[in-house]
Amino acid sequence: MVERRKVPILRVPFSADDKRFITEHIEQVLDSGMLSMGPKTRAFEAGFASLVGTSHCVATSNGTSAIEIILRALEITDSSVIVPTNTFFATALAVLNSGNRVVFVDSDPLTMAIDPMDLRRKIRDDTAAVILVHIGGVVTPAVGEIARICDNNDLDLIEDCAHAHGSGIHGVSAGGIGVAGAFSFFPTKVMTTGEGGTITTDDSDLYERALIIRNQGKVPELGNHIGEIGNNYRLSEITAVLGIEQVNRADRIIAERRHIASLYDKALDTVDGITSLPLPEGSVSGYYKYIAYLSDGIDRASVKKRLQSQYEISLTGEVYADLCHREPVWENYGYCGRLRPEPGAPCPGLPACGCDQVQEGFPGAEYISERHVCLPLYPGLTEDDVAWVAQALDAVLSGRGGGP
């Protein structure tokens, strides 16, 4: 038994040494007068490319813009792109914002990732790419099969690595598996710069085009005249300083998260009513989330409410409780992003967009969305914190917790 304690959803700890480093380097930025597209951004990009093991890295304003830039750099437009319905909606938005159509695919509850069988069913004549999302930091063991499906159908495999800093499988890091990977550095992520993203790739042509698209379409060879329809997806030098600091201590951040996950593995062994999502053989994870499934018949909302009200334990958001194909946006927009003439009316992009067919029927993703929970996991979480979470779960799931 451990003493009662408060376990919040998230902490983002910065040590005194971290703060000194950040302050010193921000002062360098301010003294230089170069607040964007300078040496700090280049140092962050070089460090993160080395961490992932790719030849190139492009820093971006956020992870959503990173996906959009990849699609545009690959010259994918007016095509369908396959996206798991079990992902944050930003993955789909990047497809729509790049001028493409979304086709949703089911997920495997054992891996939280794309179901290869459903992937084969969802490939259309106009399909150009597949976006593989490493949910919770788990790289599916089916990644080889998914890559072969893409190769056999001449499709680009793009990785959404928003959850996958420090993750990989069979010695290959997330972000180095497909043609390119997109990372997010939002405050909840394994590594954070507050806002920001990166693209990782070994494709030099994609890299060069991404640099142009990120910077309003300016082409250096044309004297920075506009040669591409780009946008402002740049990262500030001050944000890049946070990125350098995170890269410098990435090994420690990831090692601590893995240690906390190992504590949960042991602590939940004796708790009935909950089963941890197993890490596939050959995989390593940065553990963006610690995912577990509740047994059938257990109401997740009630468990979360009781943990918070009786034990001061706040569970994080799920990945995900709200599936993309169920979002109300589709009542007013087609799967190509065009506004319908009126709610529920056929999309004006017919027949190419396929918006006449409602996308539904995703049993694996629906199971995921309804049955899993994510336990608190972040740097600074102690062994006693984990023991308290397990102790509280045991009480609530066994009916000993009492209360509402």
C-alpha positions, 0 to 999 in steps of 0.5 A, spaced: 500 500 500 502 507 498 500 513 501 494 517 497 497 522 492 495 526 486 496 524 479 495 529 474 494 528 466 501 531 465 507 534 467 512 537 463 518 538 467 524 542 465 530 542 470 534 548 472 540 545 467 535 545 462 532 552 463 539 555 463 541 552 457 534 554 454 535 561 456 542 562 454 541 560 447 535 564 447 539 570 448 544 568 443 538 568 438 535 575 440 543 578 440 543 575 433 537 578 430 535 572 426 529 570 429 527 565 424 530 560 419 537 561 422 542 556 425 538 554 431 533 551 426 538 548 422 542 545 428 535 542 431 534 539 424 541 536 424 540 533 431 533 530 430 535 527 423 541 524 427 536 521 432 531 518 427 537 516 423 535 519 416 539 523 411 534 529 412 530 533 417 525 539 415 523 543 421 515 545 420 510 549 424 506 543 427 505 536 425 499 537 421 503 542 416 508 536 416 504 531 413 501 536 408 508 538 406 510 531 405 503 530 400 505 536 396 512 535 395 510 528 393 506 531 388 500 528 390 493 531 388 486 530 386 487 523 389 485 519 394 489 517 401 488 512 405 488 514 413 486 510 419 479 512 422 483 511 429 487 517 429 487 524 431 483 528 425 489 532 424 491 527 419 485 527 415 485 535 415 492 534 412 490 530 406 484 535 405 488 541 405 493 538 400 487 537 395 486 530 396 480 525 398 480 521 404 479 514 404 478 511 411 481 504 413 480 500 419 485 498 425 487 492 428 486 492 436 492 488 437 496 494 434 492 500 434 494 500 427 492 499 420 489 493 418 492 490 412 486 486 410 482 492 410 487 496 407 487 491 401 479 492 400 480 500 400 485 501 395 482 505 389 484 506 382 485 513 384 489 511 391 496 515 391 498 514 398 497 510 405 498 514 412 501 509 417 499 512 424 504 509 430 498 510 435 501 511 442 508 510 440 507 502 437 510 500 431 505 495 428 509 488 426 505 488 420 509 494 417 512 490 412 506 487 410 503 494 409 509 496 405 509 490 401 502 492 399 504 499 398 509 497 393 505 492 389 500 498 388 505 503 387 503 507 393 507 512 397 507 510 404 507 516 409 508 515 417 504 519 422 509 519 427 506 524 432 506 519 437 512 515 435 519 519 438 523 514 440 519 508 437 521 503 432 521 496 430 527 491 428 532 496 428 529 501 424 526 508 427 519 510 426 520 516 421 525 512 417 520 506 415 516 510 409 518 515 404 517 520 409 515 521 417 511 527 420 513 528 427 509 533 432 512 537 438 505 539 441 506 539 449 503 532 450 508 529 446 514 525 448 519 531 445 516 538 446 517 545 443 510 547 445 508 547 438 512 545 432 513 539 427 519 535 423 519 531 417 524 526 416 526 522 410 532 519 406 529 522 399 533 528 397 528 530 392 522 530 397 527 534 402 528 540 397 521 541 395 519 541 402 524 546 404 521 550 398 513 549 400 515 550 407 517 557 406 512 560 401 514 557 395 521 561 395 526 557 390 533 559 392 535 558 385 531 563 382 533 568 387 528 567 392 522 568 387 516 564 388 516 558 384 511 554 388 505 555 391 507 554 398 505 557 405 508 559 411 510 553 415 516 555 418 519 554 425 521 560 429 529 560 432 526 560 439 522 554 438 528 551 435 532 552 441 527 548 445 528 543 440 535 542 441 534 542 448 529 536 447 534 532 442 540 533 447 536 529 452 532 525 448 535 519 450 534 520 458 526 522 456 525 516 452 529 511 457 525 514 463 518 513 459 520 506 458 522 505 465 515 508 467 512 503 462 515 497 465 513 499 472 506 499 469 507 492 466 509 489 473 503 493 477 498 491 473 499 484 472 495 483 479 489 487 477 483 484 474 479 487 469 484 491 465 490 488 460 496 492 458 497 493 450 503 488 449 509 491 445 510 487 439 516 483 438 522 486 435 519 493 437 521 499 442 517 504 444 517 512 447 511 510 450 507 516 448 501 513 451 501 507 456 495 503 453 490 498 456 484 495 455 478 494 460 474 488 460 468 487 457 462 490 461 466 495 464 464 502 463 470 507 462 467 513 463 465 511 470 472 508 471 475 515 469 470 519 474 471 514 480 479 515 479 479 522 479 473 523 484 476 518 489 483 518 488 485 524 485 488 520 478 486 523 472 487 519 466 489 522 459 485 522 453 484 516 449 487 514 442 482 515 440 475 515 443 472 519 437 473 516 430 474 520 424 469 517 420 464 519 425 466 527 426 460 531 424 464 535 419 462 530 414 455 532 414 457 539 411 463 537 407 465 531 402 471 526 403 474 531 398 473 537 403 468 540 398 462 544 402 456 540 400 450 545 397 446 543 404 447 538 409 447 531 407 447 533 400 451 530 395 458 533 394 459 537 388 465 533 386 462 527 384 463 522 381 471 523 382 471 524 390 466 518 392 462 522 397 456 519 395 458 513 399 458 514 407 464 511 410 462 506 415 463 499 418 470 499 422 469 494 427 476 494 429 477 501 430 470 501 434 473 496 439 479 500 440 475 507 441 470 504 446 474 499 450 481 502 452 484 507 457 491 511 457 494 511 464 498 517 466 505 517 463 510 522 463 517 524 466 517 525 473 512 520 475 515 516 480 514 508 482 509 510 488 505 514 483 505 508 479 503 503 485 498 508 487 494 508 480 495 500 480 492 500 487 486 505 485 485 501 479 484 495 483 479 498 488 475 501 482 475 495 478 474 490 483 468 494 486 471 496 492 472 503 491 465 505 493 462 512 491 459 514 485 
